[in-house]
Amino acid sequence: MPTSSNEADILLALQALERDKDLSIRRVAEIYEVCDRTLERRRRGMPARRDIPANSRKLTDLEEKTII
């Protein structure tokens, strides 16, 4: 599981890509020491795995809030 510092590095790398259009994803990944594949996925809008609800989840958000 990625650490919060790695998540911060990914966000900084994405900001760097937005600021400087001449930088390549590979170069930014090298500078910020993050995986270039992860950077590309995030750039395309795919959320981090930890932010996606599990497939085996039995209750909806509303049902969960009702119980709690």
C-alpha positions as CSV (number, residue, x, y, z in Angstrom):
1,M,0.0,0.0,0.0
2,P,1.5,3.4,-0.9
3,T,2.5,5.7,1.9
4,S,1.1,9.2,2.3
5,S,4.4,10.6,1.3
6,N,4.3,8.6,-1.9
7,E,0.8,10.0,-2.5
8,A,2.1,13.5,-1.9
9,D,4.9,12.9,-4.4
10,I,2.3,11.7,-7.0
11,L,0.2,14.9,-6.5
12,L,3.3,17.1,-6.8
13,A,4.3,15.2,-10.0
14,L,0.9,15.8,-11.5
15,Q,1.0,19.5,-10.7
16,A,4.5,19.7,-12.3
17,L,3.0,18.0,-15.4
18,E,0.2,20.6,-15.5
19,R,2.6,23.5,-15.1
20,D,5.2,22.5,-17.6
21,K,3.8,20.9,-20.7
22,D,7.3,20.2,-22.1
23,L,8.1,17.6,-19.4
24,S,7.5,14.0,-20.2
25,I,5.8,11.6,-17.8
26,R,8.9,9.5,-17.5
27,R,11.0,12.5,-16.6
28,V,8.6,13.8,-14.0
29,A,8.4,10.2,-12.5
30,E,12.1,10.1,-12.3
31,I,12.4,13.5,-10.6
32,Y,9.7,12.8,-8.0
33,E,10.6,9.1,-7.7
34,V,7.2,7.7,-8.5
35,C,6.1,5.0,-10.9
36,D,5.4,6.4,-14.4
37,R,2.5,3.9,-14.9
38,T,0.8,5.2,-11.7
39,L,1.4,8.7,-12.8
40,E,-0.2,8.1,-16.2
41,R,-3.2,6.3,-14.7
42,R,-3.8,9.2,-12.3
43,R,-3.4,11.7,-15.1
44,R,-6.2,9.9,-17.0
45,G,-8.4,10.1,-13.9
46,M,-8.2,6.6,-12.4
47,P,-8.4,6.9,-8.6
48,A,-6.0,5.2,-6.2
49,R,-7.0,1.6,-5.3
50,R,-7.5,2.6,-1.6
51,D,-10.1,5.1,-2.7
52,I,-12.3,2.6,-4.5
53,P,-14.9,0.6,-2.5
54,A,-14.4,-3.1,-2.3
55,N,-16.3,-5.4,-4.6
56,S,-17.3,-7.7,-1.8
57,R,-19.1,-4.8,0.1
58,K,-22.6,-5.9,1.2
59,L,-24.1,-2.6,2.3
60,T,-24.6,0.6,0.4
61,D,-23.5,3.9,1.9
62,L,-27.0,4.8,3.0
63,E,-27.5,1.4,4.7
64,E,-24.2,1.8,6.4
65,K,-25.0,5.3,7.7
66,T,-28.4,4.0,8.9
67,I,-26.8,1.3,11.0
68,I,-24.2,3.6,12.5
